[in-house]
Amino acid sequence: MLIALVIAGAFTQLAAAYQFLLVAGHFLRNHYADCAPVFPRTAILIPAWNEALVIGASIDRLMALQYPREALRIFLVDDASTDETPVVAAAKAAQYPGHVIHLRRDKGGQGKSHTLNHGLAVVLEDDWMEALLITDADVIFQPDSLRKMTRHLADPRVGAVTAYIKEGSRPGNYMTRFIGYEYITAQAAARRGQNVLGALACLAGGAQLHTRANLLALGGRIDTTSLAEDTFTTFQTQLNGRRVVFEPHATVWAEEPGSISGLWKQRLRWARGNVQVTRQYRKLWFRPQHGNRLGSVSFGIFWFCLFLQPVFMIVSSASLLTLYFVDFPRAWLAFHILWIINAATFIFITGFALLIDPQIGRHTWRQAVLFPGVVNLSVIVYTCFPRLFRDAGHQFLVASHLSLAHGFSAGVILFIYAWAAASMAVAYLAKAAEPHRFGRFLSPLVVYVVGYGSLLCACTFASYVKELRGAEMTWDKTEKTGKVVIPT
């Protein structure tokens, strides 16, 4: 049993590899056979709070879309902004009369879903809108993106379509490049795999297109009970019998957090939302039903392997440490099985991801290689080339005239066995240290050592704690500065 629990640490990697294998079938199983050029009258809904730095450029880009202008209206819902957002909105409304509508909330701060519902109530008052695009104030759409999304609405079975969001901060920094690579795996790859499976986990919050019929079936409102309103909308759309489609060729660009604290704020909100979704739909998991694939075994594996990854890491480390004292030979065997799986899946996933989006791959390949962190990468190299690793270590000791102290090897083994769980704690320390004097220099180094994945897992674990404590749900908006540049 302990050996099985050790190997459970590789479940997430195995599930990700399975999802990538599904991607290979996307050329056979996709929605393009049911597509046709259609241009429904589309209302674009943008929630905004203090977005003066970015909202003007976003509106200009939206009005320049390769889409009939008479079929576009932009509704900017100003959530009681205290900066120059109302001034910019008024200027754009004057520049594009009849196409840009500024809606002002007198009382803000209730969160994104309430802001969206304020706009939805206005948009649904008449019959003009046939489709609704929900986006964020900083998102930049490529000119052909909307028409590539609306072509799926030629199929009346489709209720919603989402696009491929890329990280567009330039020149960016180590964090935005990690996010850029992560988005290849989580969107360009994972959502293609979900297309093949026939069940989508989440519509991208900054690029989701809905039919009017779908919105009405949802009650004409966005869920306000959780921090994952986009995931609730995605699930409910499919439970109502409508399809949700990911369009990988509709590309939009967004500015993502450039610091650990900014990332933590964003991902803690997302992770808490996922906890709430998991609890809300507890009767759905692993229970196949007619009309949707959300209850399928494959989708349940994808969801829980990611949702419970911190648990798997802690259990795996604890089981390895127990085996070390109970039956060392079996601990060593379990350790090698675990890391052979991790090495194989890491090579497969990283290579595949960089091929899926070569443009982003060229920009983020270093972060792709170092995604698991220097320590884990060293273990992968040792697992693949143990003799080379030992010989190099021996030569270093001889050249340095050093010798290992008694018990050193045992200490190293215990450290590596405990590392999967300990890495999350070290990642949290990087987050805690960042605001301090030397934190800006040391924290990025720590992230490279522990791995970006461990940082995300630490955030997921923190979301468990927040939910158990019943912490207040607040919409912590990430700061946007207008650094998005569309690469040529």
N, C-alpha and C positions, 0 to 999 in steps of 0.2 A: 504493500500500500504506500509506503514511504517513497519507493522508487517512482510509482505512478504520480504521486504528488509533486515530486521533483520535476518530472517531465511535463507536468501541467504548466510549468513556467513557459513552455514553448507553444501553448495552445493559441495564443494571440498571433504569433508568427505563422503558425500553420493555417489559421483561418485567413490571414491576410494573403498568404500564398494561394490558397484556394480561390479567393476573390480575384486575384490576378490571373489565375487560370481561366476563370469565367470571362475575363476581358478578351481573351483570345477568341472567344466565340461571338464577340460583338458584331463582327462583319456578317455573321449568319443570322443572329437574333437581335434585331433592332426595329425601330419604328419607321424607318424611311420609306418603306413600301406604301405606307398609309399617309404619307405627307403630300402636300400640294401647296402651291403659292396662294396664300390667303392673307388678307390685310384687314382684320377686324378693327373696328373703331376702338382704340386702346387708350385708356386712362393710365397715366403713370403717377403713382402715389409715392411721395418722398417725405418721410418723417424727418424733421430737422430741429435740432436744438443747438444754438450757437455754432452754426456751420458757415459763417460768413466767408471763411478762407477758401472753401471748396465748392459751395453750392452754385456759384455763378458759372464756373467752368463745366460743372456737371450738366446744368441745364442747356448750355450751348451745345454740348456734345449730343444730348438727347434730341435737340431740335435739328441736328445735322444727320440724324439717322437716315439710312436708305429705306425710307418708309413714307407713304403718302402723308404729307403734312396735315391735310384736312382730316386725317384719321388719328391724329395725336393731340392729346391734351395732358398737360402736366399740372398736377395738384401738389403744391408744396405746403405741407402741414407744419406750420411753425409752432413748436411746443413752448410758447411763451419765452422765446429767446431773449437774452439780455445783451447780445452783441449787435452787430450790424446786419444780422440775417434779415430782418424785416425790410431794411433799406435795399439790400441786394435783391430780395424777392420782388419788391415793388418796381425796381429798375427792369428786371427781367419780364415782369408782367407787361410793362409799357413797351419793351422791345419786341415781345411776341404777343400782341393783343389777341385774346380769344384762345390762345394756346397755353399760356401759363397763368394759373389761378393760385393766388396766395390765400391760404386759410390760416387764420391766427387763433390760437388757443389762449384765452386769458389766464387760465391756470394750468401750469405745466408740472412736470416732475413725476407724473404717474407711470411713466414707462412707455416703451415703443408701441406696445399693443394698443394702449389707450389712444395714443396719437394716431395710429393707423385707423382705428375705429372712428375717430372724429372725421377723418377724410372719407372713409367708406360711406358713412351716412350721407355725405354730400354727393358723392359720385353715384350712389344708387338711387338718388331722388328722381332721376329721369331715366329714359330708356336709351340715351346716347351710347353709353359704354357697353361694348360687347366683350372686351377683355381688359384685364387689369394687370399692370406690371408694378410690383412692389420692389423698390430699390432703396439704396442708402444715399445720403447726400454727397458722399465722396466717390461713389462708384462711377467709373468711366466706361461707357459702352463703345465697343468697336462698331463702325458704321453699319455692318451687315448683321449684327447680333440679333436685333429684335425680329427681323424677318425670318431668320433661321429658327427662332423660337416659335413664331406664330404659324409656321408651316405645319407644325404638329397638330394644330387646332383644326386642321381639315378633317381629322378623325374625331367624330362626336363622342367617342369613348374617353378621350383625353380630357382631364379636368385641370391639369397644371403642368407647367414645363419649367425647368430650371436651367441655368447656364453654368459655364465653367468660369469661376472667379479665380483670377491670377493675382499674385502679389506684385504691385507695380511701383513700389517706392524705389527711386533711383537718386543717388547711388545706393541707398540703403545701407544696412550693416549686417553683422553676423546673424542677428535675430530675424530680420526680414528675409534673409536668404534661407534660413531654416524653415520659416513658414512657407516660402515659395516652393521649396522641395516637398514639404508636407502636403501642400495643396495638390501636387501631382498625384501623390498616393491616395489622398482622401477624396479627391474629386475626379480628376481625369481618369484614374484607374478604378477606384472603388465604385464610383457611380456608374461607370460603364458596366462593371460586373453586376451591379444591382439592376441595370436595364435588362441584362441577359436573364437574371433571376426573375424579374417581373415585380420587384418590390423595392421602392426607394425609401431610404431612411429619413432624408431631410431635404427639403427645398432650400437652396442657398438664400439666406435672409436678404442679401443684396441684389438678387436677380431671380425673382419668381413671378411667373406669368400664370394668371388664372382666367378661366372662362367665367362669364357672368353666371352661368348656370351652376358652376361649382361654388362660387361665392354664396349664392342664394341657398344652396343645399347646406352650406356651413352655417346658415343663419344670418348671413350678411355681416358677420362680425369675426374678428380675430380673437382667439382665446386669450383671456387676461389672467388666468389662474396660475400660470407658470412662467418661468424664465425662458421657455423653449417654445414660444408661440409658433415658430415656423415648423418645428417638428410635429407639434400637435396638428397643425393644418395639413401637413403631409400625410400623417397617419389617417386622419379623419376623411380626407379626400379619397384615399384608397379603400377605407372601410365602407364608404358610401357607394363603392362600385366603379369609381372613375380611375383612369390610369394617371400616373405621374411619370414624366419622362425627363431624363437628363439629356441635354443637347450639348455634346462636347465641343462642337464647332462654333457655338455662340460664345464668344470670349468677352469678358468684362474684366476691368482692372480696378483694384482697390488698394488703399493704403492700410497696411497692417501694423500692429505695435512693433516698435523698435527697441523695447526694453523688456526685462523680465517682469517688472511690475505691471506694465501695460498688457503684456500677454496674460499674466496671471488674472488680472481683472476680467479680461474678455473670456478666458477659458473657464474660469470658476463659474461664471454665469452660464456658459454653455453646459458645463458638466452638471451643475445643479439642475438645469433644465432636463438633462437626460435622466437624472435620478427621478424626477417628477414624472417624466414620460413612462419610465419603466414601471413605476408604481401604478400609474393611472391605467395602463394597458396590461396589467398583470394577468388577466384572464385570456389574453391573446397569445402569449408566448408558447411556441411549440404545439400549437393547436390549429392544424391546417383547416381552412374553411373555404367555401365556395365564394368566388368573386374577387379575392385578393390573395397575395402570397405573403402577407405580413406574418402569418402564423406558421409559415413553413420552417422546417428544421434548419435549413441553410441560413435563412434570414435571422433566426434566433441565435445561431452560432456566431454570425457576424456581429450582432448587437452585443451579446453578453461577453464575448471574448475581448471586446474593446472596453465595455462598461466595467468589467471585473478585472481588468489587467493588473491594477495594483494588488488585488487580492491574490491573484496567481503568483505574482512576484514574491510576495511575503510568504505564502505557503511553500513555494519552491525553495526559498532560502532556509526557512525553518526546518523543512524536511531534510535538506542536505546537511545542515548542522547536526540534526538528530542522528542521521545515518553515520556521520563522521565518528561519533562516539559509540554508536551501537554496532556498526558493521562497516568499517572503513573500506574494504574492497568493493562492497556494493555501492557505497557513496561515490567512489571513484568511477565506477561503471555508470551510475545514473548521471553523474556530472558530464561524462563524455557523451552519453546519448543526448542529453539536453543541449550541449553546445555544438554537437554535429548538426542537429536539427536547426539551431539558431544560425549557424554558419551558412548552411545550404539555403535557408529561406532568405537570409540577409543578402546573399549574393544574387539570388534570383529576383527578389523584389527590387533591389537597388538598380540592377542592370535593366530590368523591364521598365521601371519608372523613368529612368533617364532616356530611354528610347521612345516612350510615349509622348514626351514633350521635350524634344531636343533644345528648343529655344530657352526654356527655363532651366533645363538640365545643364547647359553650358554655363549658366550664371550661378548655379547652386551645387555643382558636382562635389565640391569640397565638403559642404554641409551634408550632402547625401552620404558620402563615405564615412563622415564622422557622426552621423545621426545617432548610432548607439553609444557614442562616447569612447574616449581613448581606452578606458579600462576594459570595457566590453569588446572593443575592437582587438585589443591585445589578446584577450582570451580566445577570440575567434581565430586569430592567427596561430596561437598556440595549438588550438584544437586541430587546425588544418595541417600545420607543419610542426609537430612537437619536437622532432629531432633537431630541426633547424633552430628552433627557439632555445632548446637546451644547449646546443653547441655554441650559439652566440653568447648565451649567458656565461658559459664556462670560459670562453675566450676572454670575455670582459673581466671576469674575476682574475684570471691569470695575468692579463696585461696590467691590471690595476694593483696586483699583489695583495688582493683582498681574500678573505675567507669568510664563510657564513657562520654566524654564531649558532650555538645549539638551540634548536627549536625554531629557527628562522623559517624553515620550510613549512613547518606545521602552522606557523602564524600566517604565512602567505596563503596557504590552502584555506584556512578559516576565513580570512579576509575575502577571498574570491567567492567562497560559498555564501557568505553573508551579503555580498555586494548588491545583488538584485534588489533586496529590500532596503539596504543602507543607502543606495544611490538616490532614492526618493528623498530621504532625510537630508542628504548633502545638497540636493537640488533646491530644497526649501531654504537651506542656509544661504545659498546663492541669492535667492530672492530677498531674504531678510537683510543681506549685507549690501545689496545694490545701492540703496540711498546713502550709505555712509562714505566716509572720505576715500577709502581705497576700493570701495565696492564696484565702482564703474570699471575699474581695471581688472579686479579679481573675479567678479561674477561671470563675465564672459568666459574666462579660463575654466571656471568650475563647470559651466554648462558643457564646454567641449570635453571635459574629463568625464562627467557623469552621463552625458548624452541628453539631447533634446527630448527624446522619448521619456526618459526618467523625469524630466521636468513636467511634462504633460501628465504623467502618472501621479506625481506628487499633487498636482492641481486636482486631479480626479479624486484622490484620496481626501483632499481637503473638502471637496464637495460632499462626500459622505458625512463628514463631521458637521458641516454647516446644516445639512438637512436633518441630521439626528438632533442637533441643538435647536432646530426650528428657527434658525436665524432669519431676520427680515429679508424679504426679497426686494432688492434694489437694482435699478438699471444703471450700472456704472458705465457710462459712455466712454469709449476710448477716444483719445485726443487725435484729431485729424489736422494736418497742416498743409495739405495740397501738394504733396511730393510725388504724386502718381505721374509717371511718364510712360506712354505707350511705346515700347521698343519698335524700331523700324526694321 
